Amino acid sequence: RASPFIDFEDLLNYCEDLVCDVSQRAMDKCGDAILKLNSDFKVPTRPLKRMDYRDAIKFCREHNIYKDEEKQNSF
């Protein structure tokens, strides 16, 4: 019998599906406008990369991804 609840893995899968589906629909509907704003945009493909918090912080630092782009505050 199926549970009415989802676990964390189910939640991640749902969010992944949502991001990929919305991105594809947006590109189908107005891809030219999106590419004018970001010519490098690509619809994400499944599975998305998953990492724990420490690895995510390390990734952000190694790739100069800031929590505040203007002030360039690091994670």
PDB file of N, CA, C and O in Angstrom:
ATOM      1  N   ARG A   1       0.834  -1.184   0.000  1.00  0.00           N
ATOM      2  CA  ARG A   1       0.000   0.000   0.000  1.00  0.00           C
ATOM      3  C   ARG A   1       0.878   1.246   0.000  1.00  0.00           C
ATOM      4  O   ARG A   1       1.836   1.335   0.768  1.00  0.00           O
ATOM      5  N   ALA A   2       0.561   2.178  -0.836  1.00  0.00           N
ATOM      6  CA  ALA A   2       1.354   3.397  -0.972  1.00  0.00           C
ATOM      7  C   ALA A   2       1.130   4.336   0.205  1.00  0.00           C
ATOM      8  O   ALA A   2       0.018   4.469   0.717  1.00  0.00           O
ATOM      9  N   SER A   3       2.198   4.973   0.612  1.00  0.00           N
ATOM     10  CA  SER A   3       2.125   5.926   1.717  1.00  0.00           C
ATOM     11  C   SER A   3       1.662   7.285   1.191  1.00  0.00           C
ATOM     12  O   SER A   3       2.013   7.659   0.072  1.00  0.00           O
ATOM     13  N   PRO A   4       0.880   8.029   1.978  1.00  0.00           N
ATOM     14  CA  PRO A   4       0.458   9.372   1.548  1.00  0.00           C
ATOM     15  C   PRO A   4       1.584  10.395   1.729  1.00  0.00           C
ATOM     16  O   PRO A   4       1.418  11.566   1.388  1.00  0.00           O
ATOM     17  N   PHE A   5       2.721   9.958   2.264  1.00  0.00           N
ATOM     18  CA  PHE A   5       3.829  10.869   2.532  1.00  0.00           C
ATOM     19  C   PHE A   5       4.989  10.581   1.586  1.00  0.00           C
ATOM     20  O   PHE A   5       5.096   9.493   1.020  1.00  0.00           O
ATOM     21  N   ILE A   6       5.845  11.570   1.428  1.00  0.00           N
ATOM     22  CA  ILE A   6       7.041  11.367   0.616  1.00  0.00           C
ATOM     23  C   ILE A   6       8.266  11.481   1.517  1.00  0.00           C
ATOM     24  O   ILE A   6       8.241  12.155   2.547  1.00  0.00           O
ATOM     25  N   ASP A   7       9.326  10.813   1.108  1.00  0.00           N
ATOM     26  CA  ASP A   7      10.574  10.953   1.858  1.00  0.00           C
ATOM     27  C   ASP A   7      11.436  12.008   1.151  1.00  0.00           C
ATOM     28  O   ASP A   7      11.035  12.562   0.128  1.00  0.00           O
ATOM     29  N   PHE A   8      12.599  12.273   1.696  1.00  0.00           N
ATOM     30  CA  PHE A   8      13.459  13.327   1.163  1.00  0.00           C
ATOM     31  C   PHE A   8      13.875  13.039  -0.278  1.00  0.00           C
ATOM     32  O   PHE A   8      13.907  13.951  -1.104  1.00  0.00           O
ATOM     33  N   GLU A   9      14.190  11.791  -0.587  1.00  0.00           N
ATOM     34  CA  GLU A   9      14.576  11.423  -1.950  1.00  0.00           C
ATOM     35  C   GLU A   9      13.432  11.686  -2.933  1.00  0.00           C
ATOM     36  O   GLU A   9      13.663  12.161  -4.046  1.00  0.00           O
ATOM     37  N   ASP A  10      12.205  11.378  -2.522  1.00  0.00           N
ATOM     38  CA  ASP A  10      11.042  11.666  -3.367  1.00  0.00           C
ATOM     39  C   ASP A  10      10.900  13.171  -3.608  1.00  0.00           C
ATOM     40  O   ASP A  10      10.583  13.607  -4.714  1.00  0.00           O
ATOM     41  N   LEU A  11      11.138  13.951  -2.555  1.00  0.00           N
ATOM     42  CA  LEU A  11      11.059  15.406  -2.676  1.00  0.00           C
ATOM     43  C   LEU A  11      12.102  15.924  -3.659  1.00  0.00           C
ATOM     44  O   LEU A  11      11.798  16.763  -4.507  1.00  0.00           O
ATOM     45  N   LEU A  12      13.332  15.424  -3.548  1.00  0.00           N
ATOM     46  CA  LEU A  12      14.381  15.840  -4.480  1.00  0.00           C
ATOM     47  C   LEU A  12      14.020  15.469  -5.914  1.00  0.00           C
ATOM     48  O   LEU A  12      14.225  16.264  -6.832  1.00  0.00           O
ATOM     49  N   ASN A  13      13.487  14.277  -6.109  1.00  0.00           N
ATOM     50  CA  ASN A  13      13.067  13.853  -7.456  1.00  0.00           C
ATOM     51  C   ASN A  13      11.967  14.755  -7.997  1.00  0.00           C
ATOM     52  O   ASN A  13      11.981  15.125  -9.171  1.00  0.00           O
ATOM     53  N   TYR A  14      11.013  15.107  -7.137  1.00  0.00           N
ATOM     54  CA  TYR A  14       9.915  15.980  -7.560  1.00  0.00           C
ATOM     55  C   TYR A  14      10.461  17.358  -7.970  1.00  0.00           C
ATOM     56  O   TYR A  14      10.077  17.900  -9.006  1.00  0.00           O
ATOM     57  N   CYS A  15      11.354  17.913  -7.153  1.00  0.00           N
ATOM     58  CA  CYS A  15      11.933  19.223  -7.459  1.00  0.00           C
ATOM     59  C   CYS A  15      12.742  19.170  -8.750  1.00  0.00           C
ATOM     60  O   CYS A  15      12.688  20.096  -9.560  1.00  0.00           O
ATOM     61  N   GLU A  16      13.483  18.098  -8.938  1.00  0.00           N
ATOM     62  CA  GLU A  16      14.257  17.913 -10.158  1.00  0.00           C
ATOM     63  C   GLU A  16      13.336  17.877 -11.379  1.00  0.00           C
ATOM     64  O   GLU A  16      13.607  18.536 -12.383  1.00  0.00           O
ATOM     65  N   ASP A  17      12.265  17.118 -11.294  1.00  0.00           N
ATOM     66  CA  ASP A  17      11.292  17.053 -12.392  1.00  0.00           C
ATOM     67  C   ASP A  17      10.710  18.427 -12.684  1.00  0.00           C
ATOM     68  O   ASP A  17      10.555  18.811 -13.843  1.00  0.00           O
ATOM     69  N   LEU A  18      10.389  19.163 -11.628  1.00  0.00           N
ATOM     70  CA  LEU A  18       9.798  20.490 -11.772  1.00  0.00           C
ATOM     71  C   LEU A  18      10.758  21.448 -12.480  1.00  0.00           C
ATOM     72  O   LEU A  18      10.362  22.144 -13.415  1.00  0.00           O
ATOM     73  N   VAL A  19      12.005  21.487 -12.044  1.00  0.00           N
ATOM     74  CA  VAL A  19      12.997  22.378 -12.646  1.00  0.00           C
ATOM     75  C   VAL A  19      13.205  22.036 -14.114  1.00  0.00           C
ATOM     76  O   VAL A  19      13.211  22.927 -14.964  1.00  0.00           O
ATOM     77  N   CYS A  20      13.373  20.774 -14.415  1.00  0.00           N
ATOM     78  CA  CYS A  20      13.610  20.360 -15.804  1.00  0.00           C
ATOM     79  C   CYS A  20      12.394  20.627 -16.687  1.00  0.00           C
ATOM     80  O   CYS A  20      12.536  21.104 -17.813  1.00  0.00           O
ATOM     81  N   ASP A  21      11.201  20.322 -16.178  1.00  0.00           N
ATOM     82  CA  ASP A  21       9.982  20.503 -16.965  1.00  0.00           C
ATOM     83  C   ASP A  21       9.694  21.982 -17.220  1.00  0.00           C
ATOM     84  O   ASP A  21       9.381  22.364 -18.347  1.00  0.00           O
ATOM     85  N   VAL A  22       9.796  22.810 -16.190  1.00  0.00           N
ATOM     86  CA  VAL A  22       9.522  24.243 -16.358  1.00  0.00           C
ATOM     87  C   VAL A  22      10.553  24.872 -17.299  1.00  0.00           C
ATOM     88  O   VAL A  22      10.207  25.706 -18.136  1.00  0.00           O
ATOM     89  N   SER A  23      11.812  24.471 -17.158  1.00  0.00           N
ATOM     90  CA  SER A  23      12.848  24.998 -18.049  1.00  0.00           C
ATOM     91  C   SER A  23      12.556  24.647 -19.506  1.00  0.00           C
ATOM     92  O   SER A  23      12.685  25.493 -20.390  1.00  0.00           O
ATOM     93  N   GLN A  24      12.165  23.407 -19.749  1.00  0.00           N
ATOM     94  CA  GLN A  24      11.859  22.983 -21.118  1.00  0.00           C
ATOM     95  C   GLN A  24      10.644  23.721 -21.665  1.00  0.00           C
ATOM     96  O   GLN A  24      10.641  24.149 -22.820  1.00  0.00           O
ATOM     97  N   ARG A  25       9.615  23.871 -20.841  1.00  0.00           N
ATOM     98  CA  ARG A  25       8.409  24.590 -21.299  1.00  0.00           C
ATOM     99  C   ARG A  25       8.724  26.048 -21.615  1.00  0.00           C
ATOM    100  O   ARG A  25       8.232  26.597 -22.601  1.00  0.00           O
ATOM    101  N   ALA A  26       9.547  26.671 -20.770  1.00  0.00           N
ATOM    102  CA  ALA A  26       9.922  28.070 -21.007  1.00  0.00           C
ATOM    103  C   ALA A  26      10.699  28.202 -22.313  1.00  0.00           C
ATOM    104  O   ALA A  26      10.462  29.128 -23.089  1.00  0.00           O
ATOM    105  N   MET A  27      11.624  27.279 -22.555  1.00  0.00           N
ATOM    106  CA  MET A  27      12.393  27.323 -23.800  1.00  0.00           C
ATOM    107  C   MET A  27      11.498  27.086 -25.013  1.00  0.00           C
ATOM    108  O   MET A  27      11.676  27.715 -26.056  1.00  0.00           O
ATOM    109  N   ASP A  28      10.535  26.173 -24.871  1.00  0.00           N
ATOM    110  CA  ASP A  28       9.614  25.906 -25.975  1.00  0.00           C
ATOM    111  C   ASP A  28       8.767  27.130 -26.286  1.00  0.00           C
ATOM    112  O   ASP A  28       8.478  27.408 -27.450  1.00  0.00           O
ATOM    113  N   LYS A  29       8.375  27.852 -25.267  1.00  0.00           N
ATOM    114  CA  LYS A  29       7.455  28.977 -25.435  1.00  0.00           C
ATOM    115  C   LYS A  29       8.184  30.279 -25.813  1.00  0.00           C
ATOM    116  O   LYS A  29       7.709  31.027 -26.667  1.00  0.00           O
ATOM    117  N   CYS A  30       9.318  30.543 -25.188  1.00  0.00           N
ATOM    118  CA  CYS A  30       9.994  31.824 -25.432  1.00  0.00           C
ATOM    119  C   CYS A  30      11.516  31.685 -25.366  1.00  0.00           C
ATOM    120  O   CYS A  30      12.204  32.512 -24.767  1.00  0.00           O
ATOM    121  N   GLY A  31      12.017  30.640 -25.982  1.00  0.00           N
ATOM    122  CA  GLY A  31      13.448  30.357 -25.958  1.00  0.00           C
ATOM    123  C   GLY A  31      14.309  31.478 -26.514  1.00  0.00           C
ATOM    124  O   GLY A  31      15.406  31.722 -26.010  1.00  0.00           O
ATOM    125  N   ASP A  32      13.830  32.164 -27.549  1.00  0.00           N
ATOM    126  CA  ASP A  32      14.625  33.254 -28.131  1.00  0.00           C
ATOM    127  C   ASP A  32      14.881  34.354 -27.105  1.00  0.00           C
ATOM    128  O   ASP A  32      15.995  34.867 -27.007  1.00  0.00           O
ATOM    129  N   ALA A  33      13.860  34.712 -26.346  1.00  0.00           N
ATOM    130  CA  ALA A  33      14.013  35.763 -25.335  1.00  0.00           C
ATOM    131  C   ALA A  33      14.954  35.306 -24.221  1.00  0.00           C
ATOM    132  O   ALA A  33      15.775  36.085 -23.739  1.00  0.00           O
ATOM    133  N   ILE A  34      14.835  34.058 -23.821  1.00  0.00           N
ATOM    134  CA  ILE A  34      15.714  33.525 -22.771  1.00  0.00           C
ATOM    135  C   ILE A  34      17.159  33.546 -23.241  1.00  0.00           C
ATOM    136  O   ILE A  34      18.053  33.927 -22.485  1.00  0.00           O
ATOM    137  N   LEU A  35      17.393  33.143 -24.471  1.00  0.00           N
ATOM    138  CA  LEU A  35      18.763  33.101 -24.998  1.00  0.00           C
ATOM    139  C   LEU A  35      19.341  34.502 -25.215  1.00  0.00           C
ATOM    140  O   LEU A  35      20.560  34.672 -25.214  1.00  0.00           O
ATOM    141  N   LYS A  36      18.480  35.506 -25.402  1.00  0.00           N
ATOM    142  CA  LYS A  36      18.974  36.884 -25.468  1.00  0.00           C
ATOM    143  C   LYS A  36      19.505  37.320 -24.107  1.00  0.00           C
ATOM    144  O   LYS A  36      20.501  38.038 -24.021  1.00  0.00           O
ATOM    145  N   LEU A  37      18.834  36.883 -23.047  1.00  0.00           N
ATOM    146  CA  LEU A  37      19.261  37.231 -21.691  1.00  0.00           C
ATOM    147  C   LEU A  37      20.459  36.408 -21.244  1.00  0.00           C
ATOM    148  O   LEU A  37      21.329  36.905 -20.530  1.00  0.00           O
ATOM    149  N   ASN A  38      20.501  35.151 -21.666  1.00  0.00           N
ATOM    150  CA  ASN A  38      21.588  34.251 -21.277  1.00  0.00           C
ATOM    151  C   ASN A  38      21.852  33.300 -22.442  1.00  0.00           C
ATOM    152  O   ASN A  38      21.203  32.262 -22.573  1.00  0.00           O
ATOM    153  N   SER A  39      22.801  33.665 -23.272  1.00  0.00           N
ATOM    154  CA  SER A  39      23.056  32.890 -24.484  1.00  0.00           C
ATOM    155  C   SER A  39      23.614  31.497 -24.190  1.00  0.00           C
ATOM    156  O   SER A  39      23.605  30.632 -25.065  1.00  0.00           O
ATOM    157  N   ASP A  40      24.093  31.277 -22.983  1.00  0.00           N
ATOM    158  CA  ASP A  40      24.643  29.965 -22.610  1.00  0.00           C
ATOM    159  C   ASP A  40      23.623  29.039 -21.964  1.00  0.00           C
ATOM    160  O   ASP A  40      23.959  27.914 -21.594  1.00  0.00           O
ATOM    161  N   PHE A  41      22.370  29.500 -21.822  1.00  0.00           N
ATOM    162  CA  PHE A  41      21.369  28.689 -21.105  1.00  0.00           C
ATOM    163  C   PHE A  41      21.104  27.376 -21.828  1.00  0.00           C
ATOM    164  O   PHE A  41      20.935  27.326 -23.046  1.00  0.00           O
ATOM    165  N   LYS A  42      21.075  26.332 -21.038  1.00  0.00           N
ATOM    166  CA  LYS A  42      20.687  25.008 -21.550  1.00  0.00           C
ATOM    167  C   LYS A  42      19.688  24.410 -20.570  1.00  0.00           C
ATOM    168  O   LYS A  42      19.827  24.560 -19.357  1.00  0.00           O
ATOM    169  N   VAL A  43      18.699  23.745 -21.097  1.00  0.00           N
ATOM    170  CA  VAL A  43      17.725  23.066 -20.245  1.00  0.00           C
ATOM    171  C   VAL A  43      18.459  21.980 -19.466  1.00  0.00           C
ATOM    172  O   VAL A  43      19.148  21.152 -20.063  1.00  0.00           O
ATOM    173  N   PRO A  44      18.320  21.972 -18.143  1.00  0.00           N
ATOM    174  CA  PRO A  44      19.018  20.944 -17.365  1.00  0.00           C
ATOM    175  C   PRO A  44      18.488  19.548 -17.697  1.00  0.00           C
ATOM    176  O   PRO A  44      17.316  19.368 -18.026  1.00  0.00           O
ATOM    177  N   THR A  45      19.375  18.582 -17.601  1.00  0.00           N
ATOM    178  CA  THR A  45      18.986  17.201 -17.859  1.00  0.00           C
ATOM    179  C   THR A  45      19.078  16.385 -16.577  1.00  0.00           C
ATOM    180  O   THR A  45      19.887  16.661 -15.692  1.00  0.00           O
ATOM    181  N   ARG A  46      18.237  15.390 -16.511  1.00  0.00           N
ATOM    182  CA  ARG A  46      18.222  14.504 -15.351  1.00  0.00           C
ATOM    183  C   ARG A  46      19.287  13.432 -15.506  1.00  0.00           C
ATOM    184  O   ARG A  46      19.556  13.009 -16.630  1.00  0.00           O
ATOM    185  N   PRO A  47      19.884  12.991 -14.456  1.00  0.00           N
ATOM    186  CA  PRO A  47      19.723  13.440 -13.069  1.00  0.00           C
ATOM    187  C   PRO A  47      20.578  14.682 -12.809  1.00  0.00           C
ATOM    188  O   PRO A  47      21.676  14.818 -13.349  1.00  0.00           O
ATOM    189  N   LEU A  48      20.058  15.585 -11.975  1.00  0.00           N
ATOM    190  CA  LEU A  48      20.836  16.744 -11.561  1.00  0.00           C
ATOM    191  C   LEU A  48      21.880  16.289 -10.544  1.00  0.00           C
ATOM    192  O   LEU A  48      21.685  15.310  -9.825  1.00  0.00           O
ATOM    193  N   LYS A  49      22.973  17.010 -10.501  1.00  0.00           N
ATOM    194  CA  LYS A  49      24.037  16.670  -9.558  1.00  0.00           C
ATOM    195  C   LYS A  49      23.543  16.938  -8.136  1.00  0.00           C
ATOM    196  O   LYS A  49      22.965  17.989  -7.857  1.00  0.00           O
ATOM    197  N   ARG A  50      23.774  15.994  -7.260  1.00  0.00           N
ATOM    198  CA  ARG A  50      23.411  16.145  -5.851  1.00  0.00           C
ATOM    199  C   ARG A  50      24.668  16.042  -5.019  1.00  0.00           C
ATOM    200  O   ARG A  50      25.540  15.215  -5.286  1.00  0.00           O
ATOM    201  N   MET A  51      24.754  16.895  -4.002  1.00  0.00           N
ATOM    202  CA  MET A  51      25.924  16.876  -3.137  1.00  0.00           C
ATOM    203  C   MET A  51      25.517  17.293  -1.733  1.00  0.00           C
ATOM    204  O   MET A  51      24.492  17.947  -1.537  1.00  0.00           O
ATOM    205  N   ASP A  52      26.326  16.909  -0.768  1.00  0.00           N
ATOM    206  CA  ASP A  52      26.015  17.323   0.598  1.00  0.00           C
ATOM    207  C   ASP A  52      26.456  18.771   0.793  1.00  0.00           C
ATOM    208  O   ASP A  52      27.082  19.363  -0.088  1.00  0.00           O
ATOM    209  N   TYR A  53      26.128  19.331   1.944  1.00  0.00           N
ATOM    210  CA  TYR A  53      26.358  20.749   2.212  1.00  0.00           C
ATOM    211  C   TYR A  53      27.831  21.121   2.075  1.00  0.00           C
ATOM    212  O   TYR A  53      28.160  22.122   1.439  1.00  0.00           O
ATOM    213  N   ARG A  54      28.710  20.332   2.661  1.00  0.00           N
ATOM    214  CA  ARG A  54      30.143  20.641   2.604  1.00  0.00           C
ATOM    215  C   ARG A  54      30.652  20.660   1.162  1.00  0.00           C
ATOM    216  O   ARG A  54      31.417  21.545   0.777  1.00  0.00           O
ATOM    217  N   ASP A  55      30.228  19.690   0.383  1.00  0.00           N
ATOM    218  CA  ASP A  55      30.654  19.651  -1.021  1.00  0.00           C
ATOM    219  C   ASP A  55      30.089  20.839  -1.798  1.00  0.00           C
ATOM    220  O   ASP A  55      30.753  21.368  -2.689  1.00  0.00           O
ATOM    221  N   ALA A  56      28.874  21.256  -1.468  1.00  0.00           N
ATOM    222  CA  ALA A  56      28.251  22.398  -2.148  1.00  0.00           C
ATOM    223  C   ALA A  56      29.016  23.692  -1.835  1.00  0.00           C
ATOM    224  O   ALA A  56      29.241  24.513  -2.724  1.00  0.00           O
ATOM    225  N   ILE A  57      29.409  23.865  -0.577  1.00  0.00           N
ATOM    226  CA  ILE A  57      30.183  25.055  -0.197  1.00  0.00           C
ATOM    227  C   ILE A  57      31.530  25.039  -0.922  1.00  0.00           C
ATOM    228  O   ILE A  57      31.964  26.062  -1.451  1.00  0.00           O
ATOM    229  N   LYS A  58      32.179  23.899  -0.945  1.00  0.00           N
ATOM    230  CA  LYS A  58      33.465  23.762  -1.628  1.00  0.00           C
ATOM    231  C   LYS A  58      33.305  24.076  -3.120  1.00  0.00           C
ATOM    232  O   LYS A  58      34.130  24.788  -3.694  1.00  0.00           O
ATOM    233  N   PHE A  59      32.255  23.553  -3.746  1.00  0.00           N
ATOM    234  CA  PHE A  59      31.981  23.804  -5.158  1.00  0.00           C
ATOM    235  C   PHE A  59      31.805  25.300  -5.416  1.00  0.00           C
ATOM    236  O   PHE A  59      32.373  25.841  -6.364  1.00  0.00           O
ATOM    237  N   CYS A  60      31.021  25.961  -4.575  1.00  0.00           N
ATOM    238  CA  CYS A  60      30.781  27.401  -4.741  1.00  0.00           C
ATOM    239  C   CYS A  60      32.079  28.189  -4.620  1.00  0.00           C
ATOM    240  O   CYS A  60      32.329  29.104  -5.405  1.00  0.00           O
ATOM    241  N   ARG A  61      32.894  27.838  -3.648  1.00  0.00           N
ATOM    242  CA  ARG A  61      34.170  28.549  -3.471  1.00  0.00           C
ATOM    243  C   ARG A  61      35.102  28.320  -4.657  1.00  0.00           C
ATOM    244  O   ARG A  61      35.752  29.256  -5.122  1.00  0.00           O
ATOM    245  N   GLU A  62      35.170  27.101  -5.143  1.00  0.00           N
ATOM    246  CA  GLU A  62      36.059  26.785  -6.266  1.00  0.00           C
ATOM    247  C   GLU A  62      35.614  27.440  -7.569  1.00  0.00           C
ATOM    248  O   GLU A  62      36.431  27.680  -8.457  1.00  0.00           O
ATOM    249  N   HIS A  63      34.317  27.729  -7.683  1.00  0.00           N
ATOM    250  CA  HIS A  63      33.779  28.298  -8.926  1.00  0.00           C
ATOM    251  C   HIS A  63      33.366  29.762  -8.781  1.00  0.00           C
ATOM    252  O   HIS A  63      32.645  30.299  -9.622  1.00  0.00           O
ATOM    253  N   ASN A  64      33.833  30.402  -7.699  1.00  0.00           N
ATOM    254  CA  ASN A  64      33.545  31.828  -7.460  1.00  0.00           C
ATOM    255  C   ASN A  64      32.053  32.145  -7.533  1.00  0.00           C
ATOM    256  O   ASN A  64      31.643  33.109  -8.179  1.00  0.00           O
ATOM    257  N   ILE A  65      31.257  31.328  -6.868  1.00  0.00           N
ATOM    258  CA  ILE A  65      29.817  31.556  -6.770  1.00  0.00           C
ATOM    259  C   ILE A  65      29.578  32.183  -5.397  1.00  0.00           C
ATOM    260  O   ILE A  65      29.922  31.597  -4.371  1.00  0.00           O
ATOM    261  N   TYR A  66      28.994  33.358  -5.388  1.00  0.00           N
ATOM    262  CA  TYR A  66      28.821  34.119  -4.152  1.00  0.00           C
ATOM    263  C   TYR A  66      27.366  34.137  -3.718  1.00  0.00           C
ATOM    264  O   TYR A  66      26.462  34.022  -4.545  1.00  0.00           O
ATOM    265  N   LYS A  67      27.140  34.281  -2.407  1.00  0.00           N
ATOM    266  CA  LYS A  67      25.766  34.422  -1.943  1.00  0.00           C
ATOM    267  C   LYS A  67      25.257  35.830  -2.171  1.00  0.00           C
ATOM    268  O   LYS A  67      24.048  36.060  -2.182  1.00  0.00           O
ATOM    269  N   ASP A  68      26.172  36.780  -2.354  1.00  0.00           N
ATOM    270  CA  ASP A  68      25.811  38.161  -2.689  1.00  0.00           C
ATOM    271  C   ASP A  68      26.758  38.599  -3.794  1.00  0.00           C
ATOM    272  O   ASP A  68      27.921  38.905  -3.530  1.00  0.00           O
ATOM    273  N   GLU A  69      26.274  38.631  -5.023  1.00  0.00           N
ATOM    274  CA  GLU A  69      27.118  38.929  -6.176  1.00  0.00           C
ATOM    275  C   GLU A  69      27.705  40.340  -6.112  1.00  0.00           C
ATOM    276  O   GLU A  69      28.854  40.548  -6.501  1.00  0.00           O
ATOM    277  N   GLU A  70      26.925  41.312  -5.623  1.00  0.00           N
ATOM    278  CA  GLU A  70      27.419  42.688  -5.581  1.00  0.00           C
ATOM    279  C   GLU A  70      28.577  42.843  -4.612  1.00  0.00           C
ATOM    280  O   GLU A  70      29.603  43.438  -4.942  1.00  0.00           O
ATOM    281  N   LYS A  71      28.401  42.300  -3.407  1.00  0.00           N
ATOM    282  CA  LYS A  71      29.441  42.425  -2.383  1.00  0.00           C
ATOM    283  C   LYS A  71      30.457  41.294  -2.458  1.00  0.00           C
ATOM    284  O   LYS A  71      31.511  41.352  -1.825  1.00  0.00           O
ATOM    285  N   GLN A  72      30.138  40.281  -3.226  1.00  0.00           N
ATOM    286  CA  GLN A  72      30.955  39.088  -3.388  1.00  0.00           C
ATOM    287  C   GLN A  72      31.268  38.435  -2.039  1.00  0.00           C
ATOM    288  O   GLN A  72      32.402  38.048  -1.757  1.00  0.00           O
ATOM    289  N   ASN A  73      30.217  38.328  -1.219  1.00  0.00           N
ATOM    290  CA  ASN A  73      30.336  37.604   0.046  1.00  0.00           C
ATOM    291  C   ASN A  73      30.358  36.119  -0.261  1.00  0.00           C
ATOM    292  O   ASN A  73      29.475  35.605  -0.948  1.00  0.00           O
ATOM    293  N   SER A  74      31.371  35.431   0.249  1.00  0.00           N
ATOM    294  CA  SER A  74      31.495  34.004   0.008  1.00  0.00           C
ATOM    295  C   SER A  74      30.649  33.207   0.966  1.00  0.00           C
ATOM    296  O   SER A  74      30.164  33.715   1.977  1.00  0.00           O
ATOM    297  N   PHE A  75      30.486  31.951   0.624  1.00  0.00           N
ATOM    298  CA  PHE A  75      29.815  31.012   1.519  1.00  0.00           C
ATOM    299  C   PHE A  75      30.812  30.564   2.556  1.00  0.00           C
ATOM    300  O   PHE A  75      30.477  29.763   3.428  1.00  0.00           O
TER     301      PHE A  75
END
